[in-house]
Amino acid sequence: PAAPAAPAAPAPALSARQVECGGLRDPRCAIQLFGGETAALARLRLYLWDEDRLREYKQTRNGMAGQGFSSKLSPWLAVGALSPRQVAAEVARYERERVANESTYWLLFELLWRDYFRFACIGWGSDVFRLAGPKRALDPGRGWSRDPAVWGPWTRAQTGYPLVDACMRELTQSGFMSNRGRQNVASFLARDLEADWRVGAEWFESLLADHDPCSNYGNWTYVAGVGADPREDRYFSIPKQARNYDGHGTFMRLWLPEVAGFSPEQLARPQSMDPGARAARRYPAPCCVLLMDRTGRKRGGGRAPAAGGARAGRRAGRGRTFRGGSETTQAAPAPAGPAAAAA
């Protein structure tokens, strides 16, 4: 069926100040969320027409701070206050009246990803909630831990890795996290901490304003390596991601004022921080040794080295990889729901 026509009357616009003042009245938040179709159409108009940001979406979509680097339509799409066909129709009008380029295509491509996970979940059924995921196979060299001593620092934004902690604090304070941030913290939990990825999926489910089961669990299986990803052993290097996407440390300092005095390289590689200065600012030491350091892996993606691999790295670091134990780590709430029941 044809997409519905754009509304005849222009939607009321949200001012930039309204958008930037934060979902929980925290001025650092990327967007303030108002429920309903009126607010959804206002956001659509602000992003496409009033601020004309769609033309550069492909170049800015990996941003991490501010309201304008991405469309941020997902909360309204998730609850049905905005239809993907409405968005597609408005993008088509934008292409006719302003410009059609890679950026306009890329926003439509993201809507297709949304549809893909819905259709995929129909086929996967309950497998999307199981530890082995739709792939139904687990890497025996990974821990898949459900120990709160392992994943607790991640939920509390106290991993000692500023990029991860800034993203997790933003999530707690605002109910939002950028797409780039979600990939980074998911990879950190599943690959660096070797925790049960469903702990992360359920944590997101409890906090995200735009939570959608198919997109959330589908993306988590993708990053954890148990979903539909043709690239085996996907991995996001936290130091590399910090340098590439927050090279000046703007986002990390925004959400972690306690690290404001450290250089961008120290933020990317917190092991280089002076221990005394870090302790004085009450910022924790890194809670784990990164996969790339356990295995000698230096790239942000691709296969791990064949010699030894993750299992050898884990054996070499066992007993030293994670700081503290259950007696020194406050446990976050235990996972509940379908993932907990579908071991």
TAKATA-V332278 format. One record per residue. N is the residue number from 0. RES is the residue in one small letter. D_CENTER is the distance of its C-alpha to the mean C-alpha in whole Angstrom. Layout:
# TAKATA-V332278
N,RES,D_CENTER / N,RES,D_CENTER
This chain:
# TAKATA-V332278
0,p,33 / 1,a,33 / 2,a,30 / 3,p,31 / 4,a,33 / 5,a,31 / 6,p,32 / 7,a,36 / 8,a,35 / 9,p,32 / 10,a,30 / 11,p,30 / 12,a,28 / 13,l,25 / 14,s,26 / 15,a,24 / 16,r,25 / 17,q,24 / 18,v,20 / 19,e,20 / 20,c,21 / 21,g,18 / 22,g,17 / 23,l,19 / 24,r,22 / 25,d,20 / 26,p,20 / 27,r,17 / 28,c,15 / 29,a,14 / 30,i,16 / 31,q,18 / 32,l,18 / 33,f,22 / 34,g,22 / 35,g,25 / 36,e,25 / 37,t,27 / 38,a,24 / 39,a,22 / 40,l,25 / 41,a,25 / 42,r,21 / 43,l,22 / 44,r,25 / 45,l,24 / 46,y,21 / 47,l,24 / 48,w,27 / 49,d,27 / 50,e,25 / 51,d,25 / 52,r,22 / 53,l,21 / 54,r,24 / 55,e,21 / 56,y,18 / 57,k,17 / 58,q,18 / 59,t,16 / 60,r,13 / 61,n,11 / 62,g,12 / 63,m,10 / 64,a,13 / 65,g,15 / 66,q,16 / 67,g,17 / 68,f,15 / 69,s,14 / 70,s,15 / 71,k,13 / 72,l,16 / 73,s,13 / 74,p,14 / 75,w,18 / 76,l,17 / 77,a,16 / 78,v,19 / 79,g,22 / 80,a,23 / 81,l,22 / 82,s,23 / 83,p,21 / 84,r,25 / 85,q,25 / 86,v,22 / 87,a,24 / 88,a,27 / 89,e,26 / 90,v,25 / 91,a,28 / 92,r,30 / 93,y,28 / 94,e,29 / 95,r,33 / 96,e,33 / 97,r,31 / 98,v,30 / 99,a,28 / 100,n,26 / 101,e,23 / 102,s,21 / 103,t,22 / 104,y,22 / 105,w,18 / 106,l,18 / 107,l,20 / 108,f,18 / 109,e,15 / 110,l,17 / 111,l,19 / 112,w,15 / 113,r,15 / 114,d,19 / 115,y,18 / 116,f,16 / 117,r,19 / 118,f,22 / 119,a,20 / 120,c,20 / 121,i,24 / 122,g,25 / 123,w,23 / 124,g,24 / 125,s,23 / 126,d,22 / 127,v,18 / 128,f,18 / 129,r,20 / 130,l,19 / 131,a,21 / 132,g,19 / 133,p,21 / 134,k,22 / 135,r,24 / 136,a,24 / 137,l,23 / 138,d,23 / 139,p,26 / 140,g,25 / 141,r,21 / 142,g,22 / 143,w,19 / 144,s,20 / 145,r,20 / 146,d,22 / 147,p,20 / 148,a,22 / 149,v,19 / 150,w,16 / 151,g,17 / 152,p,16 / 153,w,13 / 154,t,13 / 155,r,15 / 156,a,14 / 157,q,17 / 158,t,16 / 159,g,18 / 160,y,15 / 161,p,14 / 162,l,11 / 163,v,10 / 164,d,12 / 165,a,11 / 166,c,8 / 167,m,9 / 168,r,12 / 169,e,11 / 170,l,9 / 171,t,13 / 172,q,15 / 173,s,13 / 174,g,11 / 175,f,9 / 176,m,6 / 177,s,6 / 178,n,5 / 179,r,6 / 180,g,4 / 181,r,1 / 182,q,4 / 183,n,6 / 184,v,6 / 185,a,6 / 186,s,9 / 187,f,10 / 188,l,11 / 189,a,13 / 190,r,14 / 191,d,15 / 192,l,16 / 193,e,17 / 194,a,16 / 195,d,16 / 196,w,13 / 197,r,14 / 198,v,14 / 199,g,10 / 200,a,10 / 201,e,13 / 202,w,12 / 203,f,9 / 204,e,12 / 205,s,14 / 206,l,12 / 207,l,10 / 208,a,13 / 209,d,12 / 210,h,12 / 211,d,13 / 212,p,15 / 213,c,15 / 214,s,12 / 215,n,10 / 216,y,12 / 217,g,13 / 218,n,9 / 219,w,10 / 220,t,13 / 221,y,12 / 222,v,10 / 223,a,13 / 224,g,16 / 225,v,17 / 226,g,17 / 227,a,18 / 228,d,17 / 229,p,20 / 230,r,19 / 231,e,20 / 232,d,18 / 233,r,15 / 234,y,14 / 235,f,12 / 236,s,14 / 237,i,13 / 238,p,16 / 239,k,16 / 240,q,12 / 241,a,13 / 242,r,17 / 243,n,16 / 244,y,13 / 245,d,14 / 246,g,18 / 247,h,20 / 248,g,18 / 249,t,17 / 250,f,14 / 251,m,14 / 252,r,18 / 253,l,17 / 254,w,15 / 255,l,17 / 256,p,21 / 257,e,22 / 258,v,21 / 259,a,23 / 260,g,26 / 261,f,24 / 262,s,24 / 263,p,21 / 264,e,22 / 265,q,22 / 266,l,19 / 267,a,17 / 268,r,20 / 269,p,20 / 270,q,23 / 271,s,25 / 272,m,25 / 273,d,29 / 274,p,29 / 275,g,31 / 276,a,29 / 277,r,26 / 278,a,28 / 279,a,29 / 280,r,26 / 281,r,25 / 282,y,22 / 283,p,22 / 284,a,22 / 285,p,20 / 286,c,20 / 287,c,20 / 288,v,21 / 289,l,18 / 290,l,19 / 291,m,20 / 292,d,22 / 293,r,24 / 294,t,24 / 295,g,25 / 296,r,22 / 297,k,21 / 298,r,19 / 299,g,16 / 300,g,16 / 301,g,19 / 302,r,22 / 303,a,22 / 304,p,26 / 305,a,29 / 306,a,31 / 307,g,30 / 308,g,26 / 309,a,23 / 310,r,26 / 311,a,28 / 312,g,26 / 313,r,25 / 314,r,29 / 315,a,30 / 316,g,27 / 317,r,28 / 318,g,29 / 319,r,27 / 320,t,24 / 321,f,23 / 322,r,24 / 323,g,26 / 324,g,27 / 325,s,27 / 326,e,29 / 327,t,27 / 328,t,24 / 329,q,23 / 330,a,22 / 331,a,19 / 332,p,20 / 333,a,21 / 334,p,19 / 335,a,21 / 336,g,21 / 337,p,21 / 338,a,19 / 339,a,21 / 340,a,24 / 341,a,24 / 342,a,24
